[in-house]
Amino acid sequence: MNWQARQVLVTGAGGFIGSHLAERLVREGAKVRALVRYNALGSWGWLDHSPLAGQMEVLAGDISDPACPRRAARGCQMVFHLAALIAIPYSYLAPASYVRANVEGTLNLLEAAREHGVERLVHTSTSEVYGTARRVPIAEDHPLCGQSPYAASKIAADKMAEAFHLSFGLPVVTVRPFNTFGPRQSARAVIPTIISQCLAGAPLKLGNLHPTRDLNYVANTVDGFLAAAAAPAALGRTINLGSGREISIGDLARLICRLTGRPEEIQTEETRLRPAGSEVERLLADNTLAGQLLDWRPAVDLEQGLQETIAWLGQHLERYRPGVYAL
């Protein structure tokens, strides 16, 4: 797709993936409207530190208020919907917040996109909606299982997007990233947790070491978003964006220890353990459909992505609190 001068909305543009996507769209020549969550400090999240933020129209608001997405989507040809509450542990404490942000917020944006006649809306799902794998690799027809309030809210949001496509003909594509990692990811995720502790020289304090994850570098995920927006065959489909490779949390920690030159001192900390029935034990993507419909394959492998992330975190360690468990 030629992005030159196309008006594009990115919700959740101040977040980890959203900020990378918004910057990429600016580089591609799009006119980017970046929706960030309003806060009293006036922070734009990671866009506060972006050299490209001055080339975006930044709006602050809250998608759980219907007036906000209605205003943000006006005049936009393309919408990338990434705004969400995402931390799984916090969803145990505040499940209603996840319904408001992830379900009602998505509904509000879908209504706005329908009202304004957008050409395509790319909706963001998550591999957490699959729950523990019943079969691997996990294809898009795998059963859905809400093993946390977060996962349940995202299943509901995905189904709302599907309903708007089937009921009203809204041009929606749902992309389902597996475990995206890279620069700017918050300490609530396992890779920044491991790297920051390694760089601080402390023994690693982690939760369950046995679950496996399919880890995908953020630049790969952004490539997938752009491909999903452009591919005619993607319309109305749900498409996995995963690497097709799995690694256990324990093996991941040992790999990062080797890459950072730290001893493999790993401790299990009780407060970091999830409720037994809520822990997703295994995730491994089948990315065949993404290859067929989007001509997408991950360009950056796990080791290269980890090296990029370690280098970035080494320059920004002051933004992290390695000894604190972040919900």
Buried (B, 14 or more C-beta within 10 A) or exposed (E): EEBEEBBBBBBBBBBBBBBBBBBBBBEBEBBBBBBBBBEEEEBBBBBBEBEBBEBBEBBBBBBBBBEBBBBBBEEBBBBBBBBBBBBBBBBBEBBEBBBBBBBBBBBBBBBBBBEBEBEBBBBBBBBBBBBEBEEBBBBBEBEBBBBBBBBBBBBBBBBBBBBBBEEEEBBBBBBBBBBBBBBBBBBBBBBBBBBBBBBEEBEBBBBBBEBBBBBBBBBBBBBBBBBBBBBEEBEBBBBBBBBBBBBBBBEBBBBBBEBBEBEBEBEEEEEBEBEEEBBBEBBBBBBEBBEEBBEBEBEBBBEEBBEBBBEBBEEEBEEBEBEEBBB
